[in-house]
Amino acid sequence: MTNDIRVMLEIGPKGKKVVAVAPDWPGLERGAKTGEAALERLLAYVPRYTSVTKLAGMEAALATITGVDVVEHYPGTGSTDFWGISFAFSNIDQQTMSDEALARELTLMRACWAFFDDVRARVSAEMQRGPRGGGRDRDLIVRHTLGAEQDWAKKLGVSTPLDTLLTDAGLNAYRDAFCDAIRALHAQHKMARTWPLRYLIRHTAFHTLDHAWEMEDRDLTIKQA
């Protein structure tokens, strides 16, 4: 018996990159040069994603995943080809969500935030040098991650200075406002300006998680011990 994870494939317009997106698990997305390679990368990251599901109280749901079920192919944008990251809306992104489905997705997004916070608290301030992220150290990665999300939050009518996001109290208040605004738009059957709510949630979760994994991969703590 196999337990497959639903996956969508976002295909760059020039066919340079394909991104595998797990629509039921916000944040679980991986890109590669081909669809097959993207699917392999996504499955390889499922064990790492369990850190998120543990925080969300959903660990058992992914414990027996053995394969993928590709449920949608859809065109990406030039940025898909350039970055190997999802930048387009799928049909699933634009489907209506129940209140229960929204609550589940917000729980997973919050779990990605919590994981990010845990990682930045335990990794070295100086990051290993290399091609990924250039010479950015931990604090610059954190500022970049929060700064990008700050721009997306404006689609929800949430505006918070970056300096406020860099405090624990300010970040917690901002995240509550972010989620409250999503719930309000969902209740009104509205999008976050031009972005479907599903896409906003998964894009936020992915960006947060991707940089959390980057910090883990470039952490010097063990090497310095």
C-alpha positions in Angstrom: 0.0 0.0 0.0 1.3 3.5 -0.9 0.4 6.8 0.7 0.9 9.5 -1.9 1.2 13.2 -1.3 -0.7 15.5 -3.6 1.6 17.6 -5.8 1.2 20.4 -8.4 3.9 21.1 -11.0 4.5 24.7 -11.9 6.4 24.8 -15.2 8.4 27.8 -16.3 7.5 29.3 -19.6 10.9 28.5 -21.2 11.0 25.1 -19.5 14.2 25.9 -17.6 12.7 25.1 -14.1 9.8 23.2 -12.7 8.6 23.6 -9.1 6.8 20.8 -7.3 4.3 22.2 -4.8 2.4 20.2 -2.1 -0.8 22.2 -1.9 -1.9 20.5 1.3 1.3 21.3 3.2 2.1 25.0 3.0 5.8 25.6 2.7 6.7 22.2 1.2 7.9 23.2 -2.3 11.0 22.4 -4.3 12.3 23.4 -7.7 14.6 21.7 -10.2 15.4 21.6 -13.9 12.8 18.9 -14.7 9.5 17.8 -13.2 11.0 14.4 -12.2 13.9 16.0 -10.4 11.6 18.5 -8.7 9.4 15.6 -7.4 12.5 13.8 -6.1 13.7 16.9 -4.3 10.3 17.5 -2.7 10.1 13.9 -1.4 13.7 14.3 -0.1 12.5 17.3 1.9 9.5 15.5 3.5 11.6 14.3 6.5 12.7 17.9 7.1 9.2 19.2 6.9 8.2 16.9 9.8 9.7 19.5 12.1 6.8 21.7 11.0 4.2 19.0 11.3 5.3 18.3 14.8 4.9 21.9 15.8 1.4 21.9 14.1 0.4 18.7 15.8 0.0 16.9 12.5 3.1 14.7 12.5 1.3 11.4 11.8 -0.3 12.6 8.6 3.1 12.6 6.8 4.7 9.7 8.6 3.8 7.1 5.9 4.3 9.2 2.7 6.0 7.0 0.1 5.1 8.7 -3.3 3.5 11.6 -5.1 0.2 12.0 -6.9 0.6 14.8 -9.5 -2.8 16.5 -9.5 -2.1 19.6 -11.6 0.3 21.0 -14.2 0.1 24.8 -14.6 2.2 27.5 -16.3 4.7 29.5 -14.2 6.2 32.9 -14.8 9.6 34.2 -15.9 10.5 34.2 -12.2 9.7 30.5 -12.0 12.4 29.8 -14.6 14.9 32.2 -13.1 14.6 31.4 -9.4 13.1 27.9 -9.5 10.5 29.1 -7.0 6.7 29.1 -7.4 5.5 32.5 -8.5 2.2 31.6 -10.2 -1.3 30.7 -9.1 -2.6 27.2 -9.6 -6.3 26.2 -10.0 -6.1 24.7 -6.5 -4.9 28.0 -5.1 -8.0 29.7 -6.5 -10.5 27.1 -5.1 -12.8 28.0 -2.3 -11.6 26.9 1.2 -13.8 25.9 4.1 -13.3 27.5 7.4 -11.7 24.2 8.6 -9.3 24.1 5.7 -8.2 27.7 6.3 -7.6 27.0 10.0 -5.5 24.0 9.1 -3.4 26.1 6.6 -2.9 28.9 9.1 -1.8 26.4 11.7 0.9 25.1 9.3 2.0 28.6 8.3 2.3 29.5 12.0 4.3 26.3 12.5 6.7 27.4 9.8 7.1 30.7 11.6 7.8 28.9 14.9 10.3 26.7 13.2 12.1 29.7 11.7 12.2 31.4 15.2 13.7 28.2 16.7 16.3 27.9 14.0 17.5 31.5 14.2 17.8 31.2 18.0 20.1 28.3 17.8 22.3 28.8 14.7 25.6 30.7 14.6 25.4 34.5 13.9 28.1 34.0 11.2 27.0 31.7 8.4 29.2 29.4 6.3 30.2 31.1 3.1 29.1 29.7 -0.2 27.0 30.2 -3.3 23.7 30.1 -1.5 22.8 33.5 0.0 26.3 34.8 -0.9 27.8 36.3 2.2 24.7 36.9 4.2 24.9 36.1 7.8 22.1 35.1 10.1 20.8 38.5 11.0 20.7 39.7 7.4 18.8 36.5 6.4 16.3 37.2 9.2 15.9 40.9 8.0 15.4 39.7 4.4 12.8 37.1 5.3 10.8 39.5 7.5 11.2 42.4 5.1 9.9 40.4 2.1 6.9 39.2 4.2 6.3 42.8 5.3 5.6 43.7 1.7 3.2 40.8 1.2 1.4 41.8 4.4 0.4 45.1 2.8 -1.9 43.1 0.5 -3.8 42.3 3.7 -3.8 45.9 4.8 -1.3 45.1 7.5 1.6 47.6 7.7 4.3 47.1 10.3 7.8 48.8 10.4 10.7 46.4 10.0 12.2 47.6 13.3 9.0 46.5 15.1 9.2 43.1 13.5 12.6 42.7 14.9 11.2 42.7 18.5 9.5 39.6 19.9 6.3 41.6 21.0 6.1 43.4 17.7 6.6 40.2 15.6 3.9 38.3 17.6 1.4 41.2 17.2 2.2 41.5 13.5 1.7 37.7 13.0 -1.6 37.8 14.8 -2.7 40.7 12.6 -1.6 38.9 9.5 -3.7 35.8 10.3 -6.7 37.9 11.5 -6.7 39.8 8.2 -6.6 36.5 6.2 -9.6 35.3 8.2 -11.5 38.5 7.5 -10.9 38.4 3.8 -11.8 34.7 3.7 -15.1 35.5 5.5 -15.8 38.1 2.8 -14.8 35.8 -0.1 -12.0 38.2 -1.1 -8.4 37.8 -2.2 -5.3 39.6 -0.8 -5.5 42.2 -3.6 -4.5 40.1 -6.6 -3.2 37.1 -4.6 -5.5 34.1 -3.7 -5.3 33.5 0.0 -4.1 29.9 -0.5 -1.2 31.3 -2.5 -0.3 33.9 0.0 -0.3 31.4 2.8 1.9 28.8 1.0 4.2 31.5 -0.4 4.7 33.0 3.1 5.3 29.5 4.5 7.7 28.5 1.8 9.8 31.7 2.0 10.0 31.4 5.8 10.8 27.7 5.7 13.3 28.0 2.9 15.4 30.5 4.8 15.1 28.5 8.0 16.6 25.5 6.1 19.2 27.8 4.6 20.3 28.9 8.1 20.4 25.2 9.2 22.5 24.2 6.2 25.0 27.1 6.7 25.2 26.9 10.5 28.7 27.0 11.9 27.8 26.0 15.5 28.8 22.4 15.2 31.9 23.1 13.2 33.0 25.7 15.8 32.3 23.3 18.8 
